[in-house]
Amino acid sequence: MVEAARSDARLSPVLTQATSVVAARGEGVHVYDEAGRRYLDFTAGIGVTSTGHCHPRVVEAARRQVATLVHGQYTTVLHRPLLRLTERLGEVLPEGVDRLFYVNSGSEAVEAALRLARHATGRQNAVVFQGSFHGRTMAAASLTTSGTKIRAGIGPLMPGVVVAPFPYAYRYGWTEPEAVRFALRELDYLFATVTSPRDTAAIFVEPVLGEGGYVPAPAEFLTGLRERADRYGVLLVVDEVQTGFGRTGRFWGHRHSGVRPDIVITAKGLASGFPLSAIAAPAELMDRAWPGSQGGTYGGNAVSCAAALATLDVIEEENLVDNAAQMGERLLKGLRRVADAHPVVGDVRGLGLMVGSEFTGPDGVPDTGTATRAQAAAADAGLLLLTCGPYGNVVRMIPPLIVTAEQVDAAVEIWTDAVARAAG
Ligand code: PMP
């Protein structure tokens, strides 16, 4: 039985685990436990191993870099992998948003974006959307409302954070246009009543609400945010930590809307599992960062940068962005068939290979129990999945972008039985 448990009692209980699997190795879309049992990994290390586990190109690039230079420390010496990566990222980032700064994790990059926004505008406040996840370090946690477990008991949190509603249509029982109209109207109301635009540095948004329940931001919503950002001189920061690097079937999640961001935050899929994150901004904005105000011992690590360069090659050569779009459609269709047969799955939604099934009771009340049982039944049958949402009642699928039609179909088959067993 693959159950949610800590597999070592000496590990701190802050570490909660979705399964008790101890992974011995990974290859492509699969991980293997120590007994040699194979699992279809539709978690991809929370959206990190987008090129699959141990892609040979990434492994080779990292191996070569390990033998050449592991650590240079970018405030001491620069190195070629970082310089080459900066050039390559400039080619895939939105036009003109091509000045970069590197750190190690999503949370640190969020902090870096906040510092840049405050330094560049001379303003303090940040608008975030209810249900968003931006990280666990103190400022990032202050921006995070995906669940109180991230915020509870650690206050006082950073002041100056204003939480606006996200257009989560299913939750409100509205159509998407209704939810967008509501969310934008409430945002305007907040600008009129709580945070003067003159005090507001930035709006932070995820193109798909991730940890908060896998809810895509409608294009009209992002367009509305851009309009307000332009009107008020507020920066639009897109947190692409989970949605970037092809995950949603476009290279960046915000590309579905066509809006121009002021700051892009990227991590996770960027380096196929090696720790690396970055923020990008146009030159006129990045030039307003205060020299020496940011940095970090490991930022822009040489092996991570080499892995990121190989990741970009693999995404391009193996057409992984298109594959994410196609496989995402196939997965969505399969999951919708399951939902049609089981009313306990109230909504199936997503963009590309970032797809969630939300479990609710007849009156729309979150059904965490059935979601958790379905997740456990899937793990028993060899399919690793994660939940998300403040109630843990959304089961998400976020496989590597290399996933094939056969693997998607195999996952849907396991999921069909798992939901039947859980709902049973
Ligand atoms: N932003 C988003 C959108 C995320 O999904 C995450 C991680 N789930 C983070 C920030 C924080 O990233 P990290 O865990 O690397 O600090």
Residues whose N, C-alpha, C, O or C-beta is under 5 A from the ligand:
A	BS01	PMP	S105 G106 S107 E108 F133 H134 G135 E206 G210 D239 V241 Q242
